[in-house]
Amino acid sequence: LAFCRGRIVRVPKGPLIRVMGTEVVIPCSVSDYDGPSEQNFDWEFSRETDFMRIVSTWDSTFTSEEYQKRVGRGDIKLRRSSNDAVELVIRNIQPADQGRYKCSTPSTDATVQGNYDAEVQVKVISDGLSVSGSKARSSSSLRLSEGDSFRLRCSAITTSPEHTHLHVTWQIKSGSTWWDILSLTHEGKFQPGPGYEERYRNGDIRLDTGANDTYRLSVSQASSVDAGAYRCLVSEWVRGADGSWQKIQEKSVEIASVSIQRTDVVISTSNVSVTERDSLDLTCNITTDRSGIFQAEVMWYFSSSPDETLSDAQLLLSMDRDSVVSDSTLISLSHVDRNSYRLLVRDVDVEDSGYYFCEAAIWVPLHNGSWHKVVERTSVPVSVVVTALEPDYEVFLNASKTPKFSDDPTELSCRITNAQDTEANIRFTVSWYYKQRLRSDDVVTGELLATMDADWTLLPGDRSRERIQNGEIIFSKSSADTFTLRIQWTSESDRGDYFCVISAWSRHRNNSWVKSKDVTSASVNIFWATQDYTLTVEAVKLKPFFVAGHTFEMTCKVSSKNIKTPRYSVLITAEKPLTDQSNPNGTTRIISLNQDSVVRLEDWTDQTRVDGVVLEKVQENEFRYRMYQTQISDAGLYRCVVTAWSPGGGGMWREAVNGLSNPIQIDFQTSGPVFNVSVHSDSLTIYQGEVADLLCIVTMEGMALEPDDMSFDVSWFAVRSFALDREPILLASLDRRGIVTQSRRNGSSDLSLERISPLEFRLRVHGCEDHDFGNHYCVVTPWVRSATGVWQREPDIKAKPIFLSVKMDVLNAFKYPLLIGIGLATVIGLLSCLIGYCSSRWCCKKEVQETRRERRRLMSMEMD
């Protein structure tokens, strides 16, 4: 079937039944064609056999003479809907136009396949549809009240010879547009228009059929949206040959114009302001033009917001249609006249401030004696402000205690004066504020220190919360009209302006307290003149000349200004020469004494002289430092670092200022030997697993010493880098007593350190690994025995580093694997040969019987 496709021209299935005088539209389309996308069409007409040409899309001379006038006037025209579809439009069709219409398309195909034309029969019938309004009058004007009901009627009948159906729609005009209300379709179904679905389901809008082909629209509970012009729109439908419904004509008639009188509910006053304890009087007026019997139901509501709905608002009072009022003690509701209802609230309170509105419903009697609600409206909220009765009073703030120094106490008193109209229902609370005073004109807002609520509960602010919890700031009420703020220890950050705010609270009917007034006091400035702290420290050397082994003694005298009752802490420091390797930074903290006279050794590490340094307090501002049995290594500059402390809050001490004394120098003039240290190794490049020998050689210049009069502490270090940019690692050390100490190692190599001569020390690295490379050096501390038999420590001496390289021995690394591999290969080969020989000898042996051959001599050629 896919190979039999060709051009297909389509027109609707006939016959097409149309009403005389209406407009007829006959579509024609083509598909499955070749050539250009836009196709041309020709239309022809035939009453019996011969076709007459009507109109063409591509040939202006195609039209027959009989149709030229109608085509020229536009009564017959072609309307293209797409490239492959057109519509033939015939205006005011007449019985003479009844017949067959043929649509054809010129061929643009490469091969002729399919159909190139199609015909449809058009049948023209007479107009038998008539639509009219009520027999009484075709157009009327109705004036109704909101909530009333009304009915409208129209008549529609058809005398068409064909079997047609009527579609009746009631419409309302809004502006220049007609909107559907309710329809009875040609299929016998009711269809509400947009926005009328709910009213149709509730039965407020109905469409009923009556005698004499009448259609009645019934509207209940009329509202303002039902005002406007109403018409009855009737269309005639017929079922086509393909089973679909086709609308053949449509007529309408305007029935009535309806106006709706709106019912309004209004409160007589707008915004109201009353004073506490007065009465609030509001009137709700209902505006309606109803003249018959009706009753109103009124409800008054209160809300704190104008946007709240009735479900969220508070119902105050209500009056039903029988004028029965709900019970209330302080609120009353009365019926003033036919359309006015008065709300009276006595002894109003501040809590009565808010928005008031009333809701009214109109009820009318029915024929059966029951009442029917026709309309319900809610008024616009009215704002009511109840002004509290404010007491009259003044606030005075004064400072009963002002600080003269830091950490002095501060006390402020906030007092209520000239209080009037302060009855038993008034209560006072206080809020304290702090405002920093700036030198510029910048405006600074006050920071809340603490406040009291209506129950006199203290609520601290963020600035003072921690200090209040620690008891540093105390708030109290010393009398009925006086509140006190006390800062136990005032700091410089507390300097500034302070003010208090006295709040008056009023008791309401429900025993709750509501703030009615705030009065702010004048500011009180807390300030004291401050000068910079001054601290002077002078160090004095008590013995100008001494030698090694004697006692060094110096005093530190301290003087200060502008510090209240100071105490001092002292630290003794020593600045050693740069050649001293024990402290590369140059400054050593020796001993300290704090402000409570507690002594502590800081960086003093000489275990042989634990009690060799003493720091004591001679007077309140004088301290003495002693160092017994001084060593040559103690040479350097000694200072006193003093810190002045002043009393802080809560018995704590606060650091005020630091001071540094002049340096006191300890310098020993000796004529002893000069030691030098060097590092030597016969082989700086070794292979893994070998032993590396490093020698630390000490040499002397100047005066010679006996070996028993000198001793050395030797420490070996390594830096695992080429450029000495890493921290040195202690490998091992040998003190002057011969005790060796090794650091923890991660690898498998091992160390040994020994003294091979009085001035030579050897470090051995056994089983070197690749991580043993790097710069290696030794640090030597000489000890010399003086003539008095006292051992003196000389400055540390550092040797110049040498770089040790560790390489891999490739032959040794692969020697054992190669030997093992060759041995295994040899064993496996011999075993394979043995297995092969045994297999061929015993498992694969066969006996072969040889046949004897006869040996005959060849005959000679002569014999042949």
C-alpha positions, -999 to +999 in steps of 0.1 A: +000+000+000+029+023+006+037+023-031+001+032-041+000+067-025-008+097-046-025+132-045-057+133-024-082+162-027-107+164+002-140+182+007-167+177+034-191+148+030-224+159+016-250+169+014-243+202+032-276+217+044-276+254+046-302+281+052-311+306+026-296+340+031-267+328+053-231+325+046-217+292+034-181+281+038-169+250+020-133+239+028-110+220+004-075+206+010-049+186-008-023+162+005+004+137-006+015+158-036+048+167-052+061+200-063+058+234-046+043+236-011+017+262-021-010+246-043-036+262-065-073+254-065-102+257-090-139+257-080-168+247-103-205+244-098-232+222-115-269+221-110-273+190-132-246+178-155-224+206-169-200+225-145-196+262-145-164+278-134-167+299-103-133+311-090-096+301-091-066+309-070-042+312-099-062+322-130-080+355-128-098+347-161-111+314-148-145+327-136-175+321-159-196+351-171-225+341-149-204+345-117-182+375-126-205+401-109-208+381-076-171+374-075-164+411-082-187+422-054-170+398-030-202+377-025-181+347-037-145+345-028-116+321-020-100+324+014-067+305+018-062+289+052-028+273+044-005+264+015-025+232+009-061+244+019-087+270+008-122+279+017-150+288-007-171+315+008-206+323-005-225+351+011-263+353+011-267+319-004-299+314-025-319+283-037-302+288-072-269+280-055-281+245-046-261+218-065-228+201-067-195+220-060-162+206-074-128+215-061-099+206-083-061+211-082-037+215-111-011+187-112+024+195-100+033+158-096+060+139-115+036+111-121-002+111-122-014+093-091-045+097-068-074+121-073-072+157-084-107+168-077-136+162-052-173+171-052-198+180-024-236+184-026-250+216-011-287+218-002-304+252+005-335+252+027-358+281+036-354+301+069-379+286+094-364+299+126-382+327+146-371+341+180-391+366+200-394+379+235-423+378+260-457+382+245-464+410+269-435+431+257-403+424+237-381+446+258-385+458+294-367+475+322-365+458+356-355+477+388-347+452+416-331+452+451-301+431+459-312+396+469-344+397+448-354+371+422-365+377+386-375+357+355-371+363+318-388+345+289-381+341+252-398+320+225-379+301+197-395+279+170-384+264+137-404+252+107-374+238+087-382+209+065-350+192+077-346+176+111-328+204+130-321+211+167-322+244+186-294+257+209-307+283+233-283+306+253-291+334+278-265+362+277-258+393+297-240+424+283-211+438+303-197+468+285-196+460+249-192+422+254-220+396+257-213+368+283-230+334+284-251+328+315-268+294+309-274+273+277-296+244+266-275+229+239-287+212+207-279+179+224-303+186+252-276+194+279-275+224+303-242+243+302-234+272+326-213+301+314-179+310+328-183+322+364-219+309+368-210+272+375-214+275+413-246+295+411-260+269+387-251+241+410-268+259+440-300+264+419-297+302+419-298+302+381-321+279+361-333+275+325-368+260+321-388+252+290-425+259+288-454+257+265-454+274+232-417+268+227-408+292+255-375+292+274-375+308+309-344+321+327-348+322+365-323+341+387-324+340+425-303+360+450-296+388+425-265+408+431-248+438+415-231+415+389-266+406+375-272+442+364-272+447+326-290+439+294-302+403+287-308+387+254-318+352+241-295+337+215-308+308+195-289+288+169-301+260+146-280+229+142-282+199+118-263+166+119-241+162+088-234+131+067-203+124+087-223+124+120-210+157+133-232+187+143-231+217+121-246+252+130-266+264+100-279+298+114-281+319+146-306+346+158-310+367+189-334+390+206-329+414+236-353+406+264-348+431+292-325+456+310-320+448+347-307+473+374-299+461+409-301+485+439-271+476+462-276+472+499-248+489+519-238+486+555-219+517+568-207+527+603-218+563+608-183+576+620-149+571+605-118+570+628-126+574+665-104+584+694-116+581+730-100+584+763-095+555+787-125+549+811-149+567+786-176+551+765-174+542+728-205+548+707-208+534+671-238+532+648-243+507+620-266+520+592-282+497+565-289+514+532-317+497+512-346+507+490-368+478+501-403+488+509-418+455+518-414+434+549-379+425+559-358+419+591-321+427+596-296+405+615-267+425+629-233+413+643-205+435+656-169+423+653-135+435+667-101+429+651-065+441+658-058+443+621-080+457+593-071+428+570-084+400+592-114+379+580-145+373+600-133+339+610-103+355+627-121+384+642-137+385+677-175+386+679-186+413+703-224+412+702-251+401+678-288+408+673-309+383+653-339+391+631-362+388+661-342+416+679-328+392+705-293+405+717-266+382+730-255+389+766-226+411+776-217+432+807-198+462+794-212+461+758-247+468+747-264+467+712-297+486+706-321+491+676-323+529+671-346+529+640-356+507+611-321+507+596-297+518+624-281+497+652-260+512+680-230+496+697-221+511+731-189+500+749-186+514+785-154+520+805-131+514+775-095+503+780-063+506+760-069+470+749-101+481+732-080+499+705-084+483+672-108+480+643-146+476+646-170+465+618-205+453+616-221+426+594-258+428+584-281+403+567-315+410+552-342+384+557-376+384+538-406+362+544-417+335+520-452+323+511-449+293+534-441+315+564-404+308+566-377+335+563-351+336+535-318+355+537-315+376+505-283+396+511-254+399+535-229+427+538-200+437+560-190+473+566-156+489+562-136+486+595-135+517+616-102+525+635-107+531+672-078+545+693-082+545+731-058+570+747-045+559+781-047+582+811-011+591+815+003+600+849+023+632+852+058+629+867+094+639+862+127+620+863+159+632+879+192+614+876+223+621+897+257+605+904+261+597+941+295+582+936+319+591+907+352+574+900+385+593+902+406+564+890+401+533+870+384+505+890+367+529+914+330+523+920+303+544+903+267+548+916+238+565+899+203+572+913+172+576+891+144+593+911+107+600+903+097+635+913+065+656+911+043+626+906+006+634+900-024+613+891-006+581+902-033+559+915-031+523+927-034+510+891-001+527+881+033+510+885+068+524+877+098+505+862+132+517+850+155+511+820+192+521+821+211+532+790+247+540+782+259+563+754+295+567+743+307+602+739+326+609+707+347+638+699+330+642+665+294+652+658+284+617+650+250+606+665+254+577+689+223+557+700+220+545+735+229+510+744+205+492+768+222+481+800+191+466+817+154+471+818+125+460+841+092+446+829+059+452+846+066+425+872+099+442+881+119+414+865+154+425+855+162+419+818+199+426+811+212+440+778+239+425+756+265+450+767+262+443+805+249+407+806+281+390+816+291+417+841+257+415+858+260+378+861+295+383+877+282+409+901+302+437+887+271+457+879+242+459+904+207+472+898+184+479+928+153+497+939+163+515+970+128+531+976+094+534+960+105+562+938+143+556+935+162+531+913+200+527+916+228+515+892+261+506+908+293+496+889+316+480+913+348+485+893+346+512+867+369+508+837+379+532+810+354+516+786+326+526+811+333+563+806+304+581+788+269+594+792+243+575+813+205+581+814+174+563+827+139+559+814+110+556+839+080+537+824+045+540+838+023+508+836-015+508+839-035+478+851-063+467+828-096+450+834-080+415+829-053+424+855-027+427+828-002+456+828+002+478+797+029+505+794+013+539+792+041+565+794+079+568+792+099+597+807+136+600+800+160+617+823+189+640+815+223+624+808+250+622+835+285+621+822+310+597+839+345+608+832+379+611+849+411+626+837+437+600+828+473+603+821+496+578+804+511+552+827+548+558+833+572+531+845+610+535+850+633+506+857+669+510+867+694+481+870+725+485+893+755+461+894+765+458+931+800+444+925+818+461+897+846+435+893+845+397+898+859+366+882+844+333+871+832+312+901+821+343+921+786+355+928+769+380+904+745+404+920+724+432+907+693+452+919+663+466+899+647+497+912+612+506+899+593+539+899+558+546+884+534+574+879+496+576+873+491+540+885+468+534+914+484+511+942+506+493+917+523+459+921+552+447+900+562+414+884+599+410+875+616+388+848+654+385+845+666+380+810+701+374+795+713+382+760+740+358+752+766+363+724+757+350+690+784+324+693+764+307+721+746+278+705+724+270+735+700+298+725+701+308+689+676+336+695+700+354+717+677+361+747+671+337+776+644+340+802+661+330+835+638+336+865+606+356+873+587+369+903+550+377+898+529+404+915+520+380+943+558+374+950+558+338+936+592+329+921+595+307+890+624+293+870+618+300+833+644+287+808+672+279+834+682+244+824+715+239+842+707+210+864+740+213+883+730+248+894+693+245+901+697+267+931+723+289+915+699+318+907+678+338+933+653+366+927+639+384+958+618+414+967+638+438+988+613+466+990+580+474+974+598+489+944+632+472+946+642+437+936+676+418+938+690+391+915+719+368+925+737+342+904+761+319+923+793+302+909+792+321+876+805+303+846+822+317+815+791+307+796+771+331+817+787+360+799+761+384+783+738+413+790+713+410+818+681+430+821+650+434+844+617+432+825+591+447+849+553+447+845+531+471+866+497+457+877+467+476+891+438+462+910+410+451+887+374+441+892+365+411+914+399+410+932+417+404+899+449+422+888+450+441+855+482+447+835+489+484+833+523+489+816+556+472+809+592+485+814+627+474+805+658+482+825+692+492+813+716+462+805+742+449+830+771+432+813+789+401+825+823+398+808+851+375+818+886+384+808+904+350+805+937+340+791+928+303+787+930+283+755+908+288+724+890+257+712+881+250+675+860+221+662+860+205+628+843+174+613+862+149+591+853+117+572+875+096+550+846+088+527+817+112+521+800+089+496+791+054+508+768+027+497+737+013+514+745-011+542+780+002+548+794+019+579+799+057+578+827+071+601+825+108+611+851+124+633+846+154+655+881+169+661+888+195+688+919+217+685+934+242+710+952+274+706+970+293+732+977+279+767+979+241+768+959+222+793+963+188+808+937+162+796+924+159+832+917+196+833+893+197+804+862+178+793+837+181+765+800+177+759+796+165+722+763+165+703+759+153+667+732+169+644+720+162+609+701+184+584+683+163+558+687+187+529+713+201+506+708+238+514+706+236+553+670+249+550+654+224+575+655+220+612+685+201+625+679+166+640+697+155+671+714+121+664+733+114+696+751+132+724+780+124+748+783+144+779+816+151+798+808+121+821+808+097+792+771+091+791+758+085+756+722+095+747+706+086+713+674+100+698+647+077+685+652+065+649+627+053+623+650+033+600+670+001+604+704+018+606+721+022+640+744+048+656+774+046+680+792+075+695+826+071+713+856+090+724+887+077+707+912+103+721+910+132+745+902+156+715+885+132+690+850+118+690+837+094+664+802+089+652+794+057+633+763+050+613+759+012+609+740-002+579+734+031+562+701+037+545+691+063+519+675+086+546+709+089+564+721+114+538+725+151+546+747+177+563+763+164+595+780+185+622+789+184+658+784+210+686+810+209+714+807+225+749+842+227+765+845+225+803+878+238+819+889+233+855+902+264+871+931+267+894+906+266+923+892+233+911+859+247+898+847+235+864+838+264+841+816+260+811+829+276+779+806+288+751+793+262+726+813+257+694+796+245+662+816+228+635+812+234+598+788+208+583+800+181+558+776+164+534+772+127+535+758+109+503+743+074+504+742+055+471+728+022+461+752-007+452+736-021+421+759-052+420+752-061+456+716-053+452+712-078+423+738-103+432+717-125+454+686-124+432+707-134+402+724-163+420+691-176+433+676-173+398+704-192+381+704-219+408+667-224+405+669-225+367+697-251+368+678-273+392+646-271+372+665-279+339+682-310+354+650-321+369+633-318+335+661-338+318+658-365+344+620-368+340+624-369+302+650-396+303+630-418+327+599-414+306+616-424+274+634-453+291+606-471+309+573-456+299+576-453+261+597-484+252+585-506+222+600-539+207+605-537+170+610-569+150+631-565+120+626-587+089+656-602+072+663-591+038+676-615+011+708-605-002+711-611-038+737-599-061+727-579-091+730-595-124+756-581-146+746-564-178+763-590-200+742-617-185+710-598-191 
